[in-house]
């Protein structure tokens, strides 16, 4: 990946709806080579998808919860079942297997405390868990989907 690819990625992270003409102008290419680079970045999996970002509060999803999960079972079979179940829960926005004092971390977005209670009951009712700790966000101070892409590698 060269400096032009990096410029393309920075621009697309800022605005995925930018026209090819404007993007090409910004990165110093003509339209066809710029479009081919985007296609290559998509084919390589560098660009995985382009989406619209929605403000959760504007659609009635005002509560963000960070959920730490500990388990006593670290078998591959348990993880497969747990991962499949959690990944299918629409409230779960991010799901990580962790190193350290917790085994899994989830970022959950729901309408309110009652909705979180329903989510929590479904979560603990599916598979044996050692401990589940919920941390409720009071204010989102920064939220971004754009990665810091260096000028050069």
CNS distance restraints for C-alpha pairs under 8 A (distance, minus, plus):
assign (resid   1 and name CA) (resid   5 and name CA) 5.86 0.50 0.50
assign (resid   1 and name CA) (resid   6 and name CA) 7.11 0.50 0.50
assign (resid   2 and name CA) (resid   6 and name CA) 6.45 0.50 0.50
assign (resid   2 and name CA) (resid 152 and name CA) 6.92 0.50 0.50
assign (resid   2 and name CA) (resid 153 and name CA) 7.94 0.50 0.50
assign (resid   3 and name CA) (resid   7 and name CA) 6.22 0.50 0.50
assign (resid   3 and name CA) (resid 151 and name CA) 6.08 0.50 0.50
assign (resid   3 and name CA) (resid 152 and name CA) 5.76 0.50 0.50
assign (resid   4 and name CA) (resid   8 and name CA) 6.18 0.50 0.50
assign (resid   4 and name CA) (resid  27 and name CA) 6.14 0.50 0.50
assign (resid   5 and name CA) (resid   9 and name CA) 6.21 0.50 0.50
assign (resid   5 and name CA) (resid  37 and name CA) 7.05 0.50 0.50
assign (resid   6 and name CA) (resid  10 and name CA) 6.19 0.50 0.50
assign (resid   6 and name CA) (resid 149 and name CA) 6.53 0.50 0.50
assign (resid   6 and name CA) (resid 150 and name CA) 7.39 0.50 0.50
assign (resid   6 and name CA) (resid 151 and name CA) 6.67 0.50 0.50
assign (resid   6 and name CA) (resid 152 and name CA) 7.63 0.50 0.50
assign (resid   7 and name CA) (resid  11 and name CA) 6.18 0.50 0.50
assign (resid   7 and name CA) (resid  27 and name CA) 6.10 0.50 0.50
assign (resid   7 and name CA) (resid 151 and name CA) 7.74 0.50 0.50
assign (resid   8 and name CA) (resid  12 and name CA) 6.10 0.50 0.50
assign (resid   8 and name CA) (resid  23 and name CA) 7.14 0.50 0.50
assign (resid   8 and name CA) (resid  27 and name CA) 6.63 0.50 0.50
assign (resid   8 and name CA) (resid  38 and name CA) 7.69 0.50 0.50
assign (resid   9 and name CA) (resid  13 and name CA) 6.04 0.50 0.50
assign (resid   9 and name CA) (resid 149 and name CA) 7.81 0.50 0.50
assign (resid  10 and name CA) (resid  14 and name CA) 6.38 0.50 0.50
assign (resid  10 and name CA) (resid 146 and name CA) 7.69 0.50 0.50
assign (resid  10 and name CA) (resid 149 and name CA) 6.73 0.50 0.50
assign (resid  11 and name CA) (resid  15 and name CA) 6.25 0.50 0.50
assign (resid  11 and name CA) (resid  16 and name CA) 7.58 0.50 0.50
assign (resid  11 and name CA) (resid  23 and name CA) 7.24 0.50 0.50
assign (resid  12 and name CA) (resid  16 and name CA) 4.48 0.50 0.50
assign (resid  12 and name CA) (resid  17 and name CA) 7.63 0.50 0.50
assign (resid  12 and name CA) (resid  18 and name CA) 7.15 0.50 0.50
assign (resid  13 and name CA) (resid 145 and name CA) 7.50 0.50 0.50
assign (resid  13 and name CA) (resid 146 and name CA) 5.40 0.50 0.50
assign (resid  13 and name CA) (resid 147 and name CA) 7.87 0.50 0.50
assign (resid  14 and name CA) (resid 146 and name CA) 7.08 0.50 0.50
assign (resid  16 and name CA) (resid  50 and name CA) 6.36 0.50 0.50
assign (resid  16 and name CA) (resid  51 and name CA) 7.67 0.50 0.50
assign (resid  18 and name CA) (resid  22 and name CA) 6.59 0.50 0.50
assign (resid  18 and name CA) (resid  23 and name CA) 6.38 0.50 0.50
assign (resid  19 and name CA) (resid  23 and name CA) 6.11 0.50 0.50
assign (resid  20 and name CA) (resid  24 and name CA) 5.82 0.50 0.50
assign (resid  20 and name CA) (resid  31 and name CA) 6.02 0.50 0.50
assign (resid  20 and name CA) (resid  34 and name CA) 7.22 0.50 0.50
assign (resid  20 and name CA) (resid  35 and name CA) 6.76 0.50 0.50
assign (resid  21 and name CA) (resid  25 and name CA) 6.19 0.50 0.50
assign (resid  21 and name CA) (resid  30 and name CA) 7.68 0.50 0.50
assign (resid  21 and name CA) (resid  31 and name CA) 5.71 0.50 0.50
assign (resid  22 and name CA) (resid  26 and name CA) 6.20 0.50 0.50
assign (resid  23 and name CA) (resid  27 and name CA) 6.29 0.50 0.50
assign (resid  23 and name CA) (resid  34 and name CA) 7.64 0.50 0.50
assign (resid  24 and name CA) (resid  28 and name CA) 5.88 0.50 0.50
assign (resid  24 and name CA) (resid  29 and name CA) 4.87 0.50 0.50
assign (resid  24 and name CA) (resid  30 and name CA) 5.55 0.50 0.50
assign (resid  24 and name CA) (resid  31 and name CA) 5.39 0.50 0.50
assign (resid  24 and name CA) (resid  34 and name CA) 5.58 0.50 0.50
assign (resid  25 and name CA) (resid  29 and name CA) 6.17 0.50 0.50
assign (resid  25 and name CA) (resid  30 and name CA) 7.07 0.50 0.50
assign (resid  29 and name CA) (resid  33 and name CA) 6.57 0.50 0.50
assign (resid  29 and name CA) (resid  34 and name CA) 6.02 0.50 0.50
assign (resid  30 and name CA) (resid  34 and name CA) 6.32 0.50 0.50
assign (resid  31 and name CA) (resid  35 and name CA) 6.07 0.50 0.50
assign (resid  32 and name CA) (resid  36 and name CA) 6.16 0.50 0.50
assign (resid  33 and name CA) (resid  37 and name CA) 6.18 0.50 0.50
assign (resid  34 and name CA) (resid  38 and name CA) 6.42 0.50 0.50
assign (resid  35 and name CA) (resid  39 and name CA) 6.24 0.50 0.50
assign (resid  36 and name CA) (resid  40 and name CA) 6.13 0.50 0.50
assign (resid  37 and name CA) (resid  41 and name CA) 6.11 0.50 0.50
assign (resid  38 and name CA) (resid  42 and name CA) 6.17 0.50 0.50
assign (resid  39 and name CA) (resid  43 and name CA) 6.10 0.50 0.50
assign (resid  40 and name CA) (resid  44 and name CA) 6.07 0.50 0.50
assign (resid  41 and name CA) (resid  45 and name CA) 6.27 0.50 0.50
assign (resid  41 and name CA) (resid  46 and name CA) 5.17 0.50 0.50
assign (resid  41 and name CA) (resid  47 and name CA) 5.69 0.50 0.50
assign (resid  42 and name CA) (resid  46 and name CA) 5.86 0.50 0.50
assign (resid  42 and name CA) (resid  47 and name CA) 4.68 0.50 0.50
assign (resid  42 and name CA) (resid  48 and name CA) 6.21 0.50 0.50
assign (resid  42 and name CA) (resid  49 and name CA) 7.80 0.50 0.50
assign (resid  43 and name CA) (resid  47 and name CA) 7.95 0.50 0.50
assign (resid  54 and name CA) (resid  58 and name CA) 7.85 0.50 0.50
assign (resid  55 and name CA) (resid  59 and name CA) 7.08 0.50 0.50
assign (resid  56 and name CA) (resid  60 and name CA) 6.48 0.50 0.50
assign (resid  56 and name CA) (resid  61 and name CA) 4.88 0.50 0.50
assign (resid  56 and name CA) (resid  62 and name CA) 6.28 0.50 0.50
assign (resid  56 and name CA) (resid 109 and name CA) 7.98 0.50 0.50
assign (resid  57 and name CA) (resid  61 and name CA) 4.98 0.50 0.50
assign (resid  57 and name CA) (resid  62 and name CA) 4.70 0.50 0.50
assign (resid  60 and name CA) (resid 111 and name CA) 5.57 0.50 0.50
assign (resid  61 and name CA) (resid 109 and name CA) 6.34 0.50 0.50
assign (resid  61 and name CA) (resid 110 and name CA) 4.97 0.50 0.50
assign (resid  61 and name CA) (resid 111 and name CA) 3.97 0.50 0.50
assign (resid  61 and name CA) (resid 112 and name CA) 7.19 0.50 0.50
assign (resid  62 and name CA) (resid 109 and name CA) 7.36 0.50 0.50
assign (resid  62 and name CA) (resid 110 and name CA) 6.48 0.50 0.50
assign (resid  62 and name CA) (resid 111 and name CA) 5.19 0.50 0.50
assign (resid  62 and name CA) (resid 112 and name CA) 6.42 0.50 0.50
assign (resid  63 and name CA) (resid 109 and name CA) 5.70 0.50 0.50
assign (resid  63 and name CA) (resid 110 and name CA) 5.29 0.50 0.50
assign (resid  63 and name CA) (resid 111 and name CA) 5.72 0.50 0.50
assign (resid  63 and name CA) (resid 112 and name CA) 5.49 0.50 0.50
assign (resid  63 and name CA) (resid 113 and name CA) 7.41 0.50 0.50
assign (resid  63 and name CA) (resid 136 and name CA) 7.43 0.50 0.50
assign (resid  63 and name CA) (resid 137 and name CA) 7.14 0.50 0.50
assign (resid  64 and name CA) (resid 107 and name CA) 7.05 0.50 0.50
assign (resid  64 and name CA) (resid 108 and name CA) 5.71 0.50 0.50
assign (resid  64 and name CA) (resid 109 and name CA) 4.54 0.50 0.50
assign (resid  64 and name CA) (resid 110 and name CA) 6.53 0.50 0.50
assign (resid  64 and name CA) (resid 136 and name CA) 6.17 0.50 0.50
assign (resid  64 and name CA) (resid 137 and name CA) 5.51 0.50 0.50
assign (resid  65 and name CA) (resid 107 and name CA) 5.90 0.50 0.50
assign (resid  65 and name CA) (resid 108 and name CA) 5.07 0.50 0.50
assign (resid  65 and name CA) (resid 109 and name CA) 6.32 0.50 0.50
assign (resid  65 and name CA) (resid 134 and name CA) 6.38 0.50 0.50
assign (resid  65 and name CA) (resid 135 and name CA) 5.56 0.50 0.50
assign (resid  65 and name CA) (resid 136 and name CA) 4.60 0.50 0.50
assign (resid  65 and name CA) (resid 137 and name CA) 6.00 0.50 0.50
assign (resid  66 and name CA) (resid 105 and name CA) 6.99 0.50 0.50
assign (resid  66 and name CA) (resid 106 and name CA) 5.72 0.50 0.50
assign (resid  66 and name CA) (resid 107 and name CA) 4.75 0.50 0.50
assign (resid  66 and name CA) (resid 108 and name CA) 6.25 0.50 0.50
assign (resid  66 and name CA) (resid 134 and name CA) 5.82 0.50 0.50
assign (resid  66 and name CA) (resid 135 and name CA) 5.06 0.50 0.50
assign (resid  66 and name CA) (resid 136 and name CA) 6.43 0.50 0.50
assign (resid  66 and name CA) (resid 137 and name CA) 7.57 0.50 0.50
assign (resid  67 and name CA) (resid 105 and name CA) 5.64 0.50 0.50
assign (resid  67 and name CA) (resid 106 and name CA) 4.99 0.50 0.50
assign (resid  67 and name CA) (resid 107 and name CA) 6.38 0.50 0.50
assign (resid  67 and name CA) (resid 108 and name CA) 7.27 0.50 0.50
assign (resid  67 and name CA) (resid 132 and name CA) 6.78 0.50 0.50
assign (resid  67 and name CA) (resid 133 and name CA) 5.63 0.50 0.50
assign (resid  67 and name CA) (resid 134 and name CA) 4.59 0.50 0.50
assign (resid  67 and name CA) (resid 135 and name CA) 6.31 0.50 0.50
assign (resid  68 and name CA) (resid 102 and name CA) 6.22 0.50 0.50
assign (resid  68 and name CA) (resid 103 and name CA) 7.44 0.50 0.50
assign (resid  68 and name CA) (resid 104 and name CA) 5.85 0.50 0.50
assign (resid  68 and name CA) (resid 105 and name CA) 4.70 0.50 0.50
assign (resid  68 and name CA) (resid 106 and name CA) 6.56 0.50 0.50
assign (resid  68 and name CA) (resid 131 and name CA) 7.97 0.50 0.50
assign (resid  68 and name CA) (resid 132 and name CA) 5.66 0.50 0.50
assign (resid  68 and name CA) (resid 133 and name CA) 5.06 0.50 0.50
assign (resid  68 and name CA) (resid 134 and name CA) 6.47 0.50 0.50
assign (resid  69 and name CA) (resid 102 and name CA) 6.07 0.50 0.50
assign (resid  69 and name CA) (resid 103 and name CA) 5.84 0.50 0.50
assign (resid  69 and name CA) (resid 104 and name CA) 5.00 0.50 0.50
assign (resid  69 and name CA) (resid 105 and name CA) 6.25 0.50 0.50
assign (resid  69 and name CA) (resid 129 and name CA) 7.27 0.50 0.50
assign (resid  69 and name CA) (resid 130 and name CA) 7.61 0.50 0.50
assign (resid  69 and name CA) (resid 131 and name CA) 5.80 0.50 0.50
assign (resid  69 and name CA) (resid 132 and name CA) 4.65 0.50 0.50
assign (resid  69 and name CA) (resid 133 and name CA) 6.58 0.50 0.50
assign (resid  70 and name CA) (resid 102 and name CA) 5.32 0.50 0.50
assign (resid  70 and name CA) (resid 103 and name CA) 5.02 0.50 0.50
assign (resid  70 and name CA) (resid 104 and name CA) 6.66 0.50 0.50
assign (resid  70 and name CA) (resid 129 and name CA) 6.35 0.50 0.50
assign (resid  70 and name CA) (resid 130 and name CA) 5.30 0.50 0.50
assign (resid  70 and name CA) (resid 131 and name CA) 4.95 0.50 0.50
assign (resid  70 and name CA) (resid 132 and name CA) 6.42 0.50 0.50
assign (resid  71 and name CA) (resid 103 and name CA) 6.78 0.50 0.50
assign (resid  71 and name CA) (resid 128 and name CA) 7.46 0.50 0.50
assign (resid  71 and name CA) (resid 129 and name CA) 4.85 0.50 0.50
assign (resid  71 and name CA) (resid 130 and name CA) 4.54 0.50 0.50
assign (resid  71 and name CA) (resid 131 and name CA) 6.71 0.50 0.50
assign (resid  72 and name CA) (resid 129 and name CA) 7.04 0.50 0.50
assign (resid  72 and name CA) (resid 130 and name CA) 5.87 0.50 0.50
assign (resid  73 and name CA) (resid  78 and name CA) 6.65 0.50 0.50
assign (resid  74 and name CA) (resid  78 and name CA) 6.71 0.50 0.50
assign (resid  74 and name CA) (resid  79 and name CA) 6.85 0.50 0.50
assign (resid  75 and name CA) (resid  79 and name CA) 6.33 0.50 0.50
assign (resid  76 and name CA) (resid  80 and name CA) 6.07 0.50 0.50
assign (resid  77 and name CA) (resid  81 and name CA) 6.34 0.50 0.50
assign (resid  78 and name CA) (resid  82 and name CA) 6.04 0.50 0.50
assign (resid  79 and name CA) (resid  83 and name CA) 5.75 0.50 0.50
assign (resid  80 and name CA) (resid  84 and name CA) 6.04 0.50 0.50
assign (resid  81 and name CA) (resid  85 and name CA) 6.21 0.50 0.50
assign (resid  82 and name CA) (resid  86 and name CA) 6.07 0.50 0.50
assign (resid  82 and name CA) (resid 127 and name CA) 6.91 0.50 0.50
assign (resid  83 and name CA) (resid  87 and name CA) 5.78 0.50 0.50
assign (resid  84 and name CA) (resid  88 and name CA) 6.34 0.50 0.50
assign (resid  85 and name CA) (resid  89 and name CA) 6.82 0.50 0.50
assign (resid  86 and name CA) (resid  92 and name CA) 7.18 0.50 0.50
assign (resid  86 and name CA) (resid  95 and name CA) 7.89 0.50 0.50
assign (resid  86 and name CA) (resid 123 and name CA) 7.60 0.50 0.50
assign (resid  87 and name CA) (resid  92 and name CA) 7.03 0.50 0.50
assign (resid  87 and name CA) (resid  95 and name CA) 7.40 0.50 0.50
assign (resid  91 and name CA) (resid 108 and name CA) 5.34 0.50 0.50
assign (resid  91 and name CA) (resid 109 and name CA) 5.38 0.50 0.50
assign (resid  91 and name CA) (resid 110 and name CA) 6.13 0.50 0.50
assign (resid  91 and name CA) (resid 119 and name CA) 7.71 0.50 0.50
assign (resid  92 and name CA) (resid 106 and name CA) 6.49 0.50 0.50
assign (resid  92 and name CA) (resid 107 and name CA) 5.86 0.50 0.50
assign (resid  92 and name CA) (resid 108 and name CA) 4.50 0.50 0.50
assign (resid  92 and name CA) (resid 109 and name CA) 6.62 0.50 0.50
assign (resid  93 and name CA) (resid 106 and name CA) 7.41 0.50 0.50
assign (resid  93 and name CA) (resid 107 and name CA) 5.52 0.50 0.50
assign (resid  93 and name CA) (resid 108 and name CA) 5.69 0.50 0.50
assign (resid  93 and name CA) (resid 109 and name CA) 6.83 0.50 0.50
assign (resid  94 and name CA) (resid 106 and name CA) 5.55 0.50 0.50
assign (resid  94 and name CA) (resid 107 and name CA) 5.06 0.50 0.50
assign (resid  94 and name CA) (resid 108 and name CA) 7.29 0.50 0.50
assign (resid  95 and name CA) (resid 104 and name CA) 7.21 0.50 0.50
assign (resid  95 and name CA) (resid 105 and name CA) 5.86 0.50 0.50
assign (resid  95 and name CA) (resid 106 and name CA) 4.55 0.50 0.50
assign (resid  95 and name CA) (resid 107 and name CA) 6.62 0.50 0.50
assign (resid  96 and name CA) (resid 104 and name CA) 5.53 0.50 0.50
assign (resid  96 and name CA) (resid 105 and name CA) 5.20 0.50 0.50
assign (resid  96 and name CA) (resid 106 and name CA) 6.45 0.50 0.50
assign (resid  97 and name CA) (resid 103 and name CA) 5.88 0.50 0.50
assign (resid  97 and name CA) (resid 104 and name CA) 4.51 0.50 0.50
assign (resid  97 and name CA) (resid 105 and name CA) 6.57 0.50 0.50
assign (resid  98 and name CA) (resid 102 and name CA) 6.42 0.50 0.50
assign (resid  98 and name CA) (resid 103 and name CA) 5.05 0.50 0.50
assign (resid  98 and name CA) (resid 104 and name CA) 5.27 0.50 0.50
assign (resid  98 and name CA) (resid 105 and name CA) 6.80 0.50 0.50
assign (resid  99 and name CA) (resid 103 and name CA) 6.55 0.50 0.50
assign (resid 110 and name CA) (resid 115 and name CA) 6.00 0.50 0.50
assign (resid 110 and name CA) (resid 116 and name CA) 6.11 0.50 0.50
assign (resid 111 and name CA) (resid 115 and name CA) 5.99 0.50 0.50
assign (resid 111 and name CA) (resid 116 and name CA) 7.68 0.50 0.50
assign (resid 112 and name CA) (resid 116 and name CA) 6.34 0.50 0.50
assign (resid 113 and name CA) (resid 117 and name CA) 6.07 0.50 0.50
assign (resid 114 and name CA) (resid 118 and name CA) 6.43 0.50 0.50
assign (resid 115 and name CA) (resid 119 and name CA) 6.32 0.50 0.50
assign (resid 116 and name CA) (resid 120 and name CA) 5.97 0.50 0.50
assign (resid 117 and name CA) (resid 121 and name CA) 6.17 0.50 0.50
assign (resid 118 and name CA) (resid 122 and name CA) 6.34 0.50 0.50
assign (resid 119 and name CA) (resid 123 and name CA) 6.15 0.50 0.50
assign (resid 120 and name CA) (resid 124 and name CA) 6.20 0.50 0.50
assign (resid 121 and name CA) (resid 125 and name CA) 5.85 0.50 0.50
assign (resid 122 and name CA) (resid 126 and name CA) 6.42 0.50 0.50
assign (resid 123 and name CA) (resid 127 and name CA) 7.61 0.50 0.50
assign (resid 124 and name CA) (resid 128 and name CA) 7.11 0.50 0.50
assign (resid 124 and name CA) (resid 129 and name CA) 6.80 0.50 0.50
